[in-house]
């Protein structure tokens, strides 16, 4: 029996929820879907959804979110868009020896995005 899983929704730790919502909207192009008073918000952009979770006590342990595109031009287009919006880009798009064409970006709390196209694995048929 085959089980098809739904898209995962990462829970992203943030220190200041309002500041993070503003960064995700203005620098990464996300939309605010909802926000609760207890410090949790849902943001989305296309098929990607994230839960921003305000950390009140203790350290914020940054997470890494991988965004898998189907082509190098799609990776380049998002890189150009985020750069245009003023996002913090950690590394530019380049072909890596592990067969990924990728770039890296960070949010205002040090959470990182690895945006990539897998150039070494054959495409799956639908």
N, C-alpha and C positions, 0 to 999 in steps of 0.2 A: 504494500500500500504506500502510495506516495503522498506526502504532506507538503502542501505549499504554504509557506509562512507569509504573513503580511509584512509590509515595510517596517523596519525597526525605527523607533523614535528615541534617539539619545536624550538622556537627562544631563544637561550641561550646568555645572556649578558656577555661580556668579556671586560676587560680593554685593553689588549694588544693582538691583533689578531694573530700576528706571534707567540707569546709565547703560546697562547691557541691552535693554530693549531699544534704546535710541541708537546704539552702535549697530545692532543687527538690522534695524530699519534703514538708517542713513548710510552706513558703510558697506553692508553686505546685501542690501536689497530685499530683506525679508519683510513680511507683513505680520503685524500683531494680530493673532487670531483671538486670544483671550488672555486675561490677567486676573489672578485672584489675590485677595488681600494677604493671604498667608505667605506670599513670596514665590509664587509659581506662575509662569506665563508660557503660553504656546505661541510659537512663531513658525512661519512656513514660507517657502519659496519654491514654486513648482511642486515637484513630488517630495521635496525634503521638508520634514517637520522636526522641530526640536522643542524640548521643554527646558526653559531657563529656570533654574532652581536656586533661589537665594540661600546662600550658606550663612547662617547666623553665628554659629560657634565653631571654632576649630579652623584648621587650614583649608584652603581651597586647593584641591588636587586637580589640576587641569586634565582635560580629556582630549583625545585626538579623534576627529571625525573624518572619515574617508568618504569622498564623493567620487563615484565611478561614472565616467562619461564614456561614450561609445566611439569617440574620435579625438585626435589631437586638436583639430580646429575648435571643437567644443571647449576643451581645456583652455586654449588660447583666448577664446571669447570671454569666458568667465574671468580669467586673469585680467584681461583688458577692462572689463566692467568694474571689477573690484578695485583695480588701480585707479580708475576714473572716479570712483566714489570715495577714495581716500582710505581704503582698508589697509591694514598692516600686512604687507606681503613679506614673508620670511625668505622665500627663495623663488626665483623666476621659473617659468616652464622650461623643462629640459628632459631629455631622454636619460633615464637612469639605467645602470647596468643590470638591474633586476627586472628589466622589461616593462617598466612603467614610465610613461611620459607624464610628468607631474610638476605641480608647484605647491608651495605651502603658504598659508596665511594664518593670522592669529586674531582672536577677539581681544577685548580690553581686559580680560582676566587671564590671559595666557593659554586659553583653550585653542587648539590648533585644528586647522583644516588641511588635509592632504587631498588635493584635487588631481585626479589622474585618469588616464586611459591606459588600459592593459594592452600593451602592444605585443605581448608574447603568447597570449592564450587565444586560441581560435574562438571566434564568435559562436555563441550557442544559437541553435535554431529555435524559433519560437514555437 
